[in-house]
């Protein structure tokens, strides 16, 4: 059975990550090479995002397509693991030690 992409969930995930990264729709549109209304339409499920634009959005948000779609996977663990690794990759050792302590507490 073919599974359909839930574009509403995808748009909300893009919006969540964009906001968490402190990026405006205008800036994301600039980075992606489209207009602001297109980003708004994607985030609000008024249009389906093309694969090319999705790839550009993922790159602009410094994330991966698999993480953007991870809530739609039956097993999203792999995508989440990769996103965690991506998030801590550029941390210095002091921050990594703090993150490790937090993980151990959880």
Residue pairs with C-beta under 8 A, 6 or more apart in sequence:
3 72
5 48
5 69
5 72
6 72
7 42
7 45
7 48
7 49
8 45
9 71
9 72
10 42
10 49
10 54
10 68
10 69
10 72
11 42
11 43
11 44
11 45
11 49
12 43
13 68
13 69
13 70
13 71
14 42
14 43
14 57
14 61
14 68
15 43
17 61
17 63
17 68
18 24
18 25
18 28
18 43
18 61
21 61
21 62
23 31
23 60
23 61
25 36
25 39
25 40
25 43
26 36
28 39
28 57
28 60
28 61
29 35
29 36
29 38
29 39
31 56
31 60
32 39
32 53
32 56
32 57
32 60
33 56
34 53
34 56
38 47
38 53
39 57
40 46
41 47
42 49
42 53
42 57
49 57
54 65
54 68
55 65
57 68
58 64
58 65
58 67
58 68
62 86
63 83
63 86
64 79
64 82
64 83
64 86
66 73
66 78
66 79
66 82
67 79
67 80
67 82
67 83
67 86
69 79
70 76
70 79
70 80
70 83
73 79
88 95
88 96
88 99
91 99
